[in-house]
Amino acid sequence: MEKKPKIVVFDLDYTLWPFWVDTHVTPPFKKKSDKIVDLQGHSIKYYSDVPDVLKQLFDQGYELGIASRTTEIKGAKQLLHLFGWDKYFKYIEIFPGSKVTHFSNIHKNSKTDYKDMLFFDDEHRNIVDVAKLGVHAVLVTDGVTLHQLEESLRAFSKR
């Protein structure tokens, strides 16, 4: 039987969406006709594959988590809600600090071994820190994609 992660965790900024929520956009956010805008009226977008990545994992029974170091906690959670993604995430760790702390909390709350977790992030230092725990960590360069997800699940199964 193919080995699968029990929990798949995502960073937010430059992993699910192409900006820093605490720097490049201005909360609060709201729906305006068929789009989401910030306080300045700028349209807020996400990486195109992200809705399919999240839905596919959720539909296949994976537990999902967020590990983000942003200082804009309220705005990040608001975007997750407005994009309709909050329903997918069981573990939400959004606060400044180390990703090791985020994963320690996920580990404690889920009772899942680090080796049974898969993580996507755009920052090399986070990949290194979390990999030391035993998490299978994947560097994202331009948002997480379906192709990268499939490759990462394949690599995870061969660990």
LUMTORMAR-903302 format. One line per field, with one value per residue: residue number from 1; residue in one letter; x, y, z of N, C-alpha, C in turn. Coordinates in steps of 0.1 Angstrom, whole numbers. Each point is the difference from the previous one (the first is absolute). Example, Ala and Ser with C-alpha at 12.3 -4.5 7.8 and 13.67 -1.06 7.14 Angstrom:
REM residues 2
k c(1 / 2)
r c(A / S)
n_east c(132 / -4)
n_north c(-57 / 11)
n_up c(78 / -7)
ca_east c(-9 / 9)
ca_north c(12 / 11)
ca_up c(0 / 0)
c_east c(9 / -8)
c_north c(12 / 11)
c_up c(0 / 8)
***
This chain:
REM residues 159
k c(1 / 2 / 3 / 4 / 5 / 6 / 7 / 8 / 9 / 10 / 11 / 12 / 13 / 14 / 15 / 16 / 17 / 18 / 19 / 20 / 21 / 22 / 23 / 24 / 25 / 26 / 27 / 28 / 29 / 30 / 31 / 32 / 33 / 34 / 35 / 36 / 37 / 38 / 39 / 40 / 41 / 42 / 43 / 44 / 45 / 46 / 47 / 48 / 49 / 50 / 51 / 52 / 53 / 54 / 55 / 56 / 57 / 58 / 59 / 60 / 61 / 62 / 63 / 64 / 65 / 66 / 67 / 68 / 69 / 70 / 71 / 72 / 73 / 74 / 75 / 76 / 77 / 78 / 79 / 80 / 81 / 82 / 83 / 84 / 85 / 86 / 87 / 88 / 89 / 90 / 91 / 92 / 93 / 94 / 95 / 96 / 97 / 98 / 99 / 100 / 101 / 102 / 103 / 104 / 105 / 106 / 107 / 108 / 109 / 110 / 111 / 112 / 113 / 114 / 115 / 116 / 117 / 118 / 119 / 120 / 121 / 122 / 123 / 124 / 125 / 126 / 127 / 128 / 129 / 130 / 131 / 132 / 133 / 134 / 135 / 136 / 137 / 138 / 139 / 140 / 141 / 142 / 143 / 144 / 145 / 146 / 147 / 148 / 149 / 150 / 151 / 152 / 153 / 154 / 155 / 156 / 157 / 158 / 159)
r c(M / E / K / K / P / K / I / V / V / F / D / L / D / Y / T / L / W / P / F / W / V / D / T / H / V / T / P / P / F / K / K / K / S / D / K / I / V / D / L / Q / G / H / S / I / K / Y / Y / S / D / V / P / D / V / L / K / Q / L / F / D / Q / G / Y / E / L / G / I / A / S / R / T / T / E / I / K / G / A / K / Q / L / L / H / L / F / G / W / D / K / Y / F / K / Y / I / E / I / F / P / G / S / K / V / T / H / F / S / N / I / H / K / N / S / K / T / D / Y / K / D / M / L / F / F / D / D / E / H / R / N / I / V / D / V / A / K / L / G / V / H / A / V / L / V / T / D / G / V / T / L / H / Q / L / E / E / S / L / R / A / F / S / K / R)
n_east c(8 / -4 / 11 / -9 / 1 / 0 / 9 / -6 / 12 / -6 / 10 / -2 / 8 / -2 / -10 / -10 / 6 / 0 / 0 / 5 / -8 / 12 / 3 / -4 / -9 / -12 / 0 / -13 / -4 / -5 / -12 / 4 / -12 / 7 / 5 / 12 / -3 / 11 / 4 / 10 / -7 / 13 / -1 / -5 / 11 / -2 / 9 / 0 / 11 / 2 / -11 / 6 / 11 / -6 / -9 / 10 / 9 / -9 / -4 / 13 / -5 / 8 / 7 / -5 / 12 / 0 / 12 / -4 / 11 / -10 / 1 / -5 / -2 / -6 / 9 / 10 / -6 / -1 / 12 / 4 / -7 / 4 / 12 / -6 / 12 / -6 / -10 / 11 / 2 / 6 / 12 / -2 / 13 / -6 / 13 / 5 / 12 / 5 / 3 / 11 / -3 / -2 / 11 / 7 / -7 / 3 / 12 / 0 / -6 / 8 / 10 / 4 / 8 / 11 / 5 / -12 / 8 / -7 / 10 / -7 / 12 / 0 / 3 / 12 / 1 / -12 / 4 / 11 / -6 / -10 / 9 / 7 / -13 / 2 / -5 / -8 / 10 / -9 / 10 / -8 / 1 / -11 / -2 / -8 / 4 / -9 / 8 / 3 / -13 / -3 / 9 / -5 / -12 / 4 / 7 / -10 / -7 / 10 / -4)
n_north c(-12 / 9 / 5 / 5 / 13 / 1 / 9 / 8 / 7 / 12 / 7 / 12 / 10 / 2 / -6 / 7 / 11 / 9 / 0 / 10 / -7 / 0 / -1 / -9 / -3 / 6 / -7 / -2 / -12 / 1 / -6 / 2 / -1 / -4 / 10 / -2 / 10 / 7 / 7 / -1 / -11 / -3 / -6 / -9 / -5 / -13 / -9 / -1 / -8 / 11 / 5 / -4 / 5 / 11 / 1 / -2 / 7 / 9 / -1 / -1 / 9 / 8 / 1 / 12 / 7 / 11 / 4 / 12 / 8 / 3 / 13 / -1 / -4 / 11 / 7 / -8 / 0 / 14 / 0 / -8 / 8 / 12 / -6 / -3 / 3 / 8 / -5 / 3 / 10 / -11 / 2 / 11 / 1 / 11 / 2 / 11 / -3 / -11 / -5 / -1 / 12 / 4 / -7 / 6 / 11 / -1 / -4 / 9 / 9 / -5 / 0 / 8 / -10 / 7 / -13 / 2 / 10 / 6 / 8 / 10 / 5 / 13 / -1 / 0 / 11 / 2 / -3 / 7 / 10 / -1 / -1 / 9 / 3 / -2 / 13 / -5 / 9 / 7 / 4 / 10 / 1 / -4 / -3 / -7 / -10 / -4 / 4 / 11 / 2 / -4 / 8 / 9 / -4 / 0 / 11 / 4 / -6 / 6 / 8)
n_up c(0 / -8 / 5 / 8 / -2 / 13 / 0 / -7 / 2 / -1 / -5 / 3 / 5 / -13 / 7 / 6 / 4 / -10 / 13 / 7 / 7 / 6 / -13 / -9 / 10 / -1 / 11 / 3 / -2 / -13 / -2 / -13 / -3 / -10 / 6 / 5 / 8 / 0 / 10 / -8 / 0 / 4 / -11 / 7 / -4 / -4 / 3 / -13 / 4 / 9 / -5 / -11 / 3 / 6 / -11 / -9 / 8 / 2 / -13 / 0 / 9 / -6 / 12 / 0 / -1 / 7 / -5 / 5 / -3 / -8 / 0 / -12 / 12 / 4 / -7 / 4 / 12 / -2 / -6 / 10 / 8 / -4 / 0 / 11 / 5 / 8 / -8 / -8 / 8 / 5 / -5 / 8 / -4 / 4 / 2 / 3 / -5 / 6 / -12 / 7 / 5 / -12 / -4 / 10 / -2 / -13 / 3 / 9 / -8 / -10 / 9 / -10 / -3 / 3 / 1 / 6 / -1 / -9 / -4 / -4 / -4 / 0 / 13 / -6 / 7 / -4 / -12 / 2 / 7 / -8 / -10 / 8 / 0 / -13 / -1 / -9 / -1 / -7 / -7 / 1 / -13 / -4 / 13 / 9 / -8 / -8 / -10 / 7 / 2 / -12 / -4 / 8 / -3 / -13 / 2 / 6 / -10 / -6 / 10)
ca_east c(-8 / 7 / 1 / -6 / 1 / -12 / -3 / 7 / 0 / 4 / 2 / -9 / 5 / 8 / -3 / -14 / -2 / 12 / 3 / 1 / -13 / 3 / 8 / -3 / -14 / -4 / -12 / -8 / -4 / -15 / -5 / -7 / -5 / 6 / 14 / 4 / 8 / 5 / -5 / 3 / -8 / 8 / -4 / 9 / 0 / 8 / 6 / -11 / -3 / -3 / -13 / 0 / 9 / -6 / -12 / 5 / 5 / -11 / -9 / 7 / 0 / 11 / -2 / 8 / 3 / 7 / 11 / 4 / 6 / -4 / -5 / -14 / -7 / -15 / -2 / 3 / -12 / -11 / 2 / -3 / -14 / -6 / 3 / -8 / 10 / 1 / -6 / 9 / 11 / -3 / 11 / 4 / 10 / 4 / 6 / 15 / 8 / 6 / -9 / 2 / -11 / -12 / -1 / -2 / -14 / -8 / 4 / -7 / -15 / -4 / 6 / 6 / 14 / 5 / 3 / -13 / -4 / 5 / 0 / 4 / 3 / 8 / 12 / 10 / 3 / -11 / 1 / 11 / -4 / -11 / 5 / 7 / -9 / -4 / -11 / 4 / -3 / 2 / 2 / -9 / 6 / -10 / -13 / -1 / -7 / -4 / 12 / 9 / -7 / 1 / 14 / 4 / -7 / 8 / 13 / -4 / -3 / 13 / 9)
ca_north c(12 / 13 / 8 / 14 / 9 / 2 / 15 / 8 / 13 / 10 / 14 / 9 / 10 / -5 / -14 / -1 / 12 / 6 / 12 / -1 / 6 / 11 / 11 / 4 / 2 / 8 / -5 / -12 / -5 / -3 / -5 / 11 / -8 / -13 / 0 / 5 / 12 / 5 / 13 / 9 / -4 / -9 / -14 / -10 / -13 / -11 / -8 / -7 / -14 / -2 / -6 / -15 / -7 / -2 / -8 / -14 / -6 / -1 / -10 / -13 / -4 / 5 / 11 / 11 / 10 / 12 / 4 / 13 / 8 / 13 / 8 / 4 / -12 / 2 / 1 / -13 / -9 / 5 / -5 / -14 / -1 / 6 / -9 / -12 / -11 / -3 / -13 / -11 / -1 / -5 / 6 / 13 / 6 / 13 / 9 / 2 / -9 / -11 / -11 / -12 / 1 / -3 / -14 / -6 / 1 / -9 / -13 / -2 / -1 / -11 / -12 / -6 / 1 / 9 / -7 / -2 / 13 / 6 / 15 / 8 / 14 / 7 / 5 / -11 / -2 / -7 / -13 / -6 / -1 / -9 / -13 / -6 / -7 / -13 / 3 / 0 / 14 / 3 / 14 / 5 / 11 / 9 / -5 / -14 / -4 / -14 / -8 / -1 / -9 / -14 / -4 / 0 / -12 / -12 / 0 / -3 / -15 / -8 / 3)
ca_up c(0 / -1 / 12 / -2 / 12 / 7 / 0 / -10 / 6 / -9 / 3 / -7 / -9 / -11 / -2 / -4 / -7 / -4 / 7 / 15 / 5 / 10 / -7 / -13 / -1 / 12 / 6 / -2 / -14 / -1 / -13 / -8 / -12 / 0 / 4 / 13 / -1 / 13 / 4 / -10 / -12 / -8 / -2 / 7 / -8 / 5 / -11 / -7 / 3 / 14 / 3 / -4 / 10 / 13 / -1 / -3 / 12 / 9 / -5 / 2 / 15 / 8 / 9 / -5 / 10 / -3 / 9 / -5 / 9 / -2 / 12 / -4 / 3 / -3 / -14 / -5 / 3 / -8 / -13 / -1 / 1 / -12 / -11 / 2 / 3 / 15 / 2 / -2 / 10 / 14 / 9 / -5 / 9 / -7 / 9 / -2 / 7 / -7 / -5 / 9 / 10 / -7 / -2 / 14 / 3 / -8 / 5 / 13 / -2 / -8 / 4 / -12 / -1 / -10 / -12 / -7 / -4 / -12 / 2 / -11 / 4 / -10 / 6 / 3 / 15 / 6 / -5 / 8 / 14 / 1 / -4 / 12 / 9 / -6 / -10 / -14 / -4 / -14 / -3 / -10 / -6 / -6 / 4 / -1 / -12 / -1 / -4 / 12 / 10 / -5 / 1 / 15 / 5 / -5 / 7 / 14 / 1 / -1 / 12)
c_east c(9 / 0 / -5 / 2 / -14 / -5 / 8 / -2 / 5 / 4 / -10 / 7 / 10 / 0 / -14 / -4 / 13 / 3 / 2 / -12 / 2 / 7 / -6 / -15 / -5 / -14 / -8 / -3 / -15 / -2 / -6 / -3 / 6 / 15 / 1 / 10 / 5 / -6 / 2 / -8 / 8 / -5 / 10 / -1 / 8 / 6 / -11 / -3 / -5 / -14 / -1 / 9 / -7 / -12 / 4 / 4 / -11 / -9 / 7 / 2 / 13 / -4 / 9 / 3 / 7 / 11 / 5 / 6 / -5 / -4 / -14 / -9 / -15 / -2 / 2 / -12 / -12 / 1 / -3 / -16 / -6 / 3 / -8 / 9 / 0 / -6 / 10 / 10 / -4 / 10 / 4 / 9 / 5 / 4 / 15 / 8 / 5 / -10 / 1 / -11 / -14 / -2 / -1 / -14 / -9 / 3 / -7 / -15 / -5 / 5 / 6 / 15 / 4 / 3 / -12 / -6 / 7 / -2 / 4 / 2 / 10 / 13 / 9 / 3 / -11 / 0 / 11 / -4 / -10 / 5 / 8 / -9 / -4 / -11 / 6 / -3 / 4 / 1 / -9 / 6 / -10 / -14 / -1 / -9 / -5 / 11 / 9 / -6 / 2 / 15 / 4 / -7 / 8 / 13 / -3 / -1 / 13 / 10 / 3)
c_north c(13 / 8 / 14 / 8 / 0 / 14 / 7 / 15 / 10 / 13 / 8 / 8 / -6 / -15 / -3 / 13 / 8 / 14 / -3 / 7 / 12 / 12 / 5 / 3 / 7 / -6 / 12 / -3 / -1 / -5 / 12 / -6 / -14 / -1 / 4 / 12 / 4 / 14 / 10 / -3 / -9 / -14 / -10 / -13 / -10 / -7 / -9 / -14 / -3 / -6 / -14 / -8 / -3 / -9 / -15 / -7 / -2 / -11 / -14 / -4 / 5 / 11 / 11 / 10 / 12 / 3 / 13 / 8 / 15 / 7 / 4 / -13 / 1 / 1 / -13 / -9 / 5 / -4 / -15 / -2 / 5 / -9 / -13 / -12 / -4 / -13 / -12 / -2 / -3 / 7 / 13 / 7 / 13 / 10 / 2 / -10 / -11 / -10 / -12 / 1 / -3 / -15 / -8 / 0 / -10 / -14 / -3 / -1 / -11 / -14 / -8 / 2 / 10 / -7 / -3 / 13 / 5 / 15 / 7 / 15 / 6 / 4 / -12 / -2 / -8 / -15 / -8 / -2 / -12 / -14 / -7 / -7 / -13 / 2 / -1 / 14 / 3 / 15 / 4 / 13 / 10 / -4 / -15 / -4 / -15 / -9 / -2 / -9 / -14 / -5 / -2 / -12 / -12 / -1 / -4 / -15 / -8 / 2 / -13)
c_up c(0 / 12 / -3 / 13 / 7 / 0 / -11 / 4 / -10 / 7 / -8 / -11 / -10 / -1 / -4 / -8 / -3 / 6 / 15 / 5 / 10 / -6 / -13 / -3 / 13 / 4 / 6 / -15 / 0 / -14 / -6 / -13 / 0 / 4 / 15 / -1 / 14 / 3 / -11 / -13 / -10 / 0 / 7 / -7 / 8 / -12 / -6 / 3 / 14 / 3 / -3 / 9 / 13 / -1 / -2 / 13 / 10 / -4 / 1 / 14 / 7 / 9 / -4 / 11 / -6 / 10 / -6 / 11 / -1 / 13 / -3 / 2 / -4 / -16 / -7 / 1 / -8 / -14 / -2 / -1 / -14 / -13 / 1 / 4 / 15 / 3 / -1 / 11 / 14 / 10 / -6 / 10 / -8 / 11 / -3 / 9 / -9 / -5 / 9 / 10 / -6 / -1 / 13 / 4 / -8 / 4 / 13 / -1 / -8 / 4 / -12 / 0 / -11 / -14 / -9 / -5 / -13 / 1 / -13 / 5 / -11 / 5 / 4 / 15 / 7 / -4 / 8 / 14 / 2 / -4 / 12 / 9 / -6 / -10 / -14 / -6 / -14 / -3 / -12 / -6 / -6 / 3 / -2 / -12 / 2 / -3 / 12 / 11 / -4 / 2 / 15 / 6 / -4 / 8 / 15 / 1 / -1 / 11 / 8)
***
